[in-house]
Amino acid sequence: MDVKPGRIVMTGAAGRIGSVLRAGLRADAEHLVLLDREPVEPEGDRESAARVDIGDRAALVEAFTGADAVLHLAAIPDEAPLDDLLDVNVRGTHNVLEAARRAGVPRVVLFSSNRVTGNYPIHHHVFPDEPPRPDGLYGVSKVAAEALGQLYADTFGLEVVALRVGSFAEEPTQTRHLATWLSPRDCVGFARAALTAPNVAFVAAYAVSGNARRFWDLSAGENELGYRPVDDAARFAGRFGDDDPFWHGGPQGGAFARPESVLPHLRE
Ligand SMILES: NC(=O)c1ccc[n+]([C@@H]2O[C@H](COP(=O)([O-])OP(=O)(O)OC[C@H]3O[C@@H](n4cnc5c(N)ncnc54)[C@H](O)[C@@H]3O)[C@@H](O)[C@H]2O)c1
């Protein structure tokens, strides 16, 4: 039976992934409630929108009331000072989970990141239940966000899916993407599966296209969410040289894992 997403609330709806998911889910979601701290224009009578900061728990409870699931995308999506990441990515995620509990929303889908494990070497095939090995402060904030999700699943029975998103882009733009690319079509596929899969308690799954050179295991997505990605970055391999130093070894996060990526964000 094809299960439809019902009334879905999306945080961070004005962002890059939010805009794609909105278009991809519009056809079969009963209603989309679009939240962002930036303005979002609803389209048609099956969308509504509100300007809400995820720091405002009371506003989240109000917006979540009556929803079947929350897609939580709002975040600082890259390296930043730890205080800012703690505020938006960790406290903000806690507000979302707590607001879902208070409003009686059964399921929350957290947009986590591949960078929770970005310091594993490229030759290591990572399963989502291996210990975290973040490649920077952003990755640390997403580890904490996933841990909050696990807490709410274990303690309160909230259904939580943490999607460890790869490199979301229309097409791969650098050699690392031959392993890490997440196509828009597969992004919608993973999100839809995370919203509708039966028997979810807590699931962490890599959301990456079926790239031949990937270093993340896809079985959690396939077995627990019922989604197998359809795209493969290999189709773009001709655009990138074979001898890029990235493939010689080193962390999966590539440039993200270098000290120079973290150092500018370390305050005195
Ligand atoms: N784009 C990628 O390749 C990628 C990879 C891994 C994980 N992710 C995760 O996916 C999610 C979406 O990423 P994106 O690329 O669309 O990012 P984005 O920056 O384009 O969108 C994030 C949205 O969140 C909103 N936002 C930020 N702080 C907010 C707050 N305090 N309250 C309300 N809204 C707030 C922003 O206004 C923005 O519209 C993020 O959680 C990100 O960490 C993205």
The ligand as a MOL file (V3000), in Angstrom:
LIG
                    3D

  0  0  0     0  0            999 V3000
M  V30 BEGIN CTAB
M  V30 COUNTS 44 48 0 0 0
M  V30 BEGIN ATOM
M  V30 1 N 23.0230 21.1470 1.4990 0
M  V30 2 C 23.7400 20.0520 1.8310 0
M  V30 3 O 24.5100 19.5050 1.0190 0
M  V30 4 C 23.5740 19.4500 3.2080 0
M  V30 5 C 24.4230 18.4050 3.5570 0
M  V30 6 C 24.2740 17.8200 4.8090 0
M  V30 7 C 23.2920 18.2690 5.6670 0
M  V30 8 N 22.4930 19.3120 5.3110 0 CHG=1
M  V30 9 C 21.4720 19.7640 6.2800 0
M  V30 10 O 20.2180 19.9120 5.6070 0
M  V30 11 C 19.5040 21.0130 6.1640 0
M  V30 12 C 19.1040 22.0070 5.0640 0
M  V30 13 O 20.2830 22.4660 4.4250 0
M  V30 14 P 20.2420 23.5620 3.2450 0
M  V30 15 O 21.4080 23.2640 2.3760 0
M  V30 16 O 18.8870 23.6440 2.6620 0 CHG=-1
M  V30 17 O 20.5790 24.8750 4.0820 0
M  V30 18 P 20.0860 26.3760 3.8060 0
M  V30 19 O 21.0210 27.2740 4.5640 0
M  V30 20 O 19.8760 26.6270 2.3540 0
M  V30 21 O 18.6650 26.4000 4.5260 0
M  V30 22 C 18.5350 26.4780 5.9230 0
M  V30 23 C 17.2920 27.2980 6.2240 0
M  V30 24 O 17.1470 27.3500 7.6490 0
M  V30 25 C 16.7330 28.6590 7.9890 0
M  V30 26 N 17.1460 28.9250 9.3650 0
M  V30 27 C 18.4010 29.0130 9.8510 0
M  V30 28 N 18.3630 29.3040 11.1620 0
M  V30 29 C 17.0490 29.3720 11.5110 0
M  V30 30 C 16.3860 29.6310 12.7220 0
M  V30 31 N 17.0550 29.9030 13.8450 0
M  V30 32 N 15.0380 29.5950 12.7370 0
M  V30 33 C 14.3430 29.3640 11.5870 0
M  V30 34 N 14.9230 29.1270 10.3940 0
M  V30 35 C 16.2770 29.1350 10.3650 0
M  V30 36 C 17.4490 29.5850 6.9920 0
M  V30 37 O 16.7690 30.8400 6.8840 0
M  V30 38 C 17.3910 28.7550 5.7230 0
M  V30 39 O 16.2550 29.0710 4.9420 0
M  V30 40 C 20.3920 21.5990 7.2490 0
M  V30 41 O 20.0130 21.0660 8.4890 0
M  V30 42 C 21.7830 21.1320 6.8590 0
M  V30 43 O 22.6530 21.0760 7.9870 0
M  V30 44 C 22.6150 19.9130 4.1090 0
M  V30 END ATOM
M  V30 BEGIN BOND
M  V30 1 1 1 2
M  V30 2 2 2 3
M  V30 3 1 2 4
M  V30 4 1 4 5
M  V30 5 2 4 44
M  V30 6 2 5 6
M  V30 7 1 6 7
M  V30 8 2 7 8
M  V30 9 1 8 9
M  V30 10 1 8 44
M  V30 11 1 9 10
M  V30 12 1 9 42
M  V30 13 1 10 11
M  V30 14 1 11 12
M  V30 15 1 11 40
M  V30 16 1 12 13
M  V30 17 1 13 14
M  V30 18 2 14 15
M  V30 19 1 14 16
M  V30 20 1 14 17
M  V30 21 1 17 18
M  V30 22 2 18 19
M  V30 23 1 18 20
M  V30 24 1 18 21
M  V30 25 1 21 22
M  V30 26 1 22 23
M  V30 27 1 23 24
M  V30 28 1 23 38
M  V30 29 1 24 25
M  V30 30 1 25 26
M  V30 31 1 25 36
M  V30 32 1 26 27
M  V30 33 1 26 35
M  V30 34 2 27 28
M  V30 35 1 28 29
M  V30 36 1 29 30
M  V30 37 2 29 35
M  V30 38 1 30 31
M  V30 39 2 30 32
M  V30 40 1 32 33
M  V30 41 2 33 34
M  V30 42 1 34 35
M  V30 43 1 36 37
M  V30 44 1 36 38
M  V30 45 1 38 39
M  V30 46 1 40 41
M  V30 47 1 40 42
M  V30 48 1 42 43
M  V30 END BOND
M  V30 END CTAB
M  END
